[in-house]
Amino acid sequence: MADAELTMFDSHEDQGDTASAAQALDIALRRAVDAEKLARTGPDQANAERTLARVLDRYGNTEGARRATTRAYAASRNDIHQMTATVLDAARRALTRGDLRASRNAVRHAIDANVAPEDLVYPALWLHLLERRLGTPSDGTVEEAFAK
């Protein structure tokens, strides 16, 4: 349900309705926190943490989103589908925010978890684009991902 509220937030924000956007984001936060508390399995926990990270990101709480993503990685370690979703979510957010450290971290998690090549290519490309945009030389992570 928090995801639906995030969609409502984005819609209200795009329309310039800041009051409704703020209300939707507040509801999304409450629902994400509730989901986090109720999660009983690794996949449920990973999903709840990813949602919480997206909500916190909308609030501009980069550090909180980073911590939720770290918890999502931990909860995903035994489920390749959840790991893939976590990597893609984190890498997309890192590209949008220009966060090189988070982008490299996402690709590193993907490599270490043996994410399928067709899923690994996206975060690797996004990292490559971010490195180029920032004018930062590669640390070898992109090349390692492409080699897989």
C-alpha positions in Angstrom: 0.0 0.0 0.0 2.9 2.4 0.6 3.8 2.0 -3.1 0.3 3.3 -4.1 0.8 6.3 -1.8 4.2 7.0 -3.4 2.5 7.0 -6.8 -0.1 9.4 -5.5 2.6 11.6 -4.1 4.3 11.7 -7.5 1.1 12.5 -9.2 0.1 15.3 -6.7 3.6 16.7 -6.9 3.6 16.7 -10.7 0.3 18.6 -10.5 1.7 21.2 -8.1 -0.6 20.1 -5.3 1.9 20.2 -2.5 -0.6 19.7 0.4 -2.0 16.5 -1.1 1.6 15.3 -2.0 2.7 15.8 1.5 -0.3 14.0 2.9 0.3 11.0 0.5 4.0 10.9 1.5 3.2 10.9 5.2 0.8 8.0 4.7 3.4 6.2 2.6 5.9 6.5 5.4 3.5 5.2 8.0 2.6 2.2 5.8 6.2 1.5 4.9 7.2 1.5 8.6 4.2 -0.7 9.4 5.3 -3.2 6.6 8.8 -3.2 8.0 7.6 -4.1 11.5 5.2 -6.8 10.2 7.8 -8.5 7.8 8.4 -12.1 8.9 10.4 -13.5 6.0 13.5 -12.3 4.2 11.6 -11.4 1.0 9.0 -9.5 2.9 11.7 -7.6 4.8 13.6 -6.8 1.6 10.5 -5.5 0.0 9.5 -3.4 3.0 13.0 -2.0 3.3 13.1 -1.1 -0.5 9.8 0.7 -0.1 11.0 2.5 3.0 14.1 3.6 1.1 12.0 5.0 -1.7 9.8 6.9 0.8 12.8 8.3 2.7 14.4 9.3 -0.6 11.3 11.4 -1.5 11.7 13.1 1.9 15.3 13.9 0.9 16.6 11.7 3.7 19.5 10.2 1.8 21.2 8.6 4.8 18.0 7.0 6.0 17.4 5.6 2.4 20.9 4.3 2.4 20.4 2.5 5.7 17.1 1.0 4.5 18.8 -0.2 1.4 21.6 -1.8 3.4 19.0 -3.7 5.4 17.3 -4.7 2.1 20.6 -6.1 0.8 20.9 -8.1 4.0 17.4 -9.4 3.8 17.9 -10.3 0.1 21.0 -12.3 0.4 19.3 -15.7 0.1 16.8 -14.7 -2.6 18.1 -13.8 -6.0 14.8 -12.2 -7.1 14.8 -9.9 -4.1 18.5 -9.2 -4.5 17.9 -8.3 -8.2 15.0 -6.0 -7.2 17.1 -4.4 -4.5 20.1 -3.8 -6.8 17.9 -2.3 -9.6 16.1 0.0 -7.1 19.3 1.1 -5.5 21.2 1.6 -8.7 18.4 3.6 -10.3 18.2 5.9 -7.2 22.0 6.3 -7.2 22.0 7.4 -10.8 19.2 9.8 -10.2 20.9 11.3 -7.2 24.4 11.2 -8.7 25.6 9.0 -5.8 28.7 7.2 -7.1 29.3 5.2 -3.9 25.8 3.8 -3.9 26.0 3.0 -7.6 29.2 1.1 -7.2 27.8 -0.6 -4.1 24.8 -1.8 -6.1 26.8 -3.2 -8.9 29.2 -4.9 -6.4 26.2 -6.6 -4.7 24.9 -7.7 -8.1 28.2 -9.2 -9.1 28.7 -10.9 -5.7 25.2 -12.4 -5.8 25.6 -13.6 -9.3 22.6 -11.6 -10.6 21.6 -12.8 -14.1 23.6 -11.0 -16.8 20.4 -9.6 -18.3 19.7 -7.9 -15.0 23.3 -7.0 -14.2 23.7 -5.0 -17.4 21.4 -2.2 -16.3 23.1 -1.2 -13.0 26.4 -1.6 -14.8 25.3 0.8 -17.6 23.9 3.2 -15.1 27.2 3.2 -13.2 29.1 3.7 -16.4 26.9 6.7 -17.3 27.3 8.1 -13.8 31.1 7.8 -13.9 31.1 9.6 -17.2 28.7 12.3 -16.0 30.9 12.9 -12.9 34.1 12.7 -14.9 35.3 10.0 -12.5 37.6 7.2 -13.8 36.3 3.7 -13.4 37.4 1.6 -10.4 37.0 -1.5 -12.5 33.5 -2.4 -11.2 31.8 -1.7 -14.6 34.3 -3.7 -16.5 34.0 -6.6 -14.1 30.2 -6.5 -14.5 30.4 -6.4 -18.3 32.8 -9.3 -18.3 30.1 -11.4 -16.5 
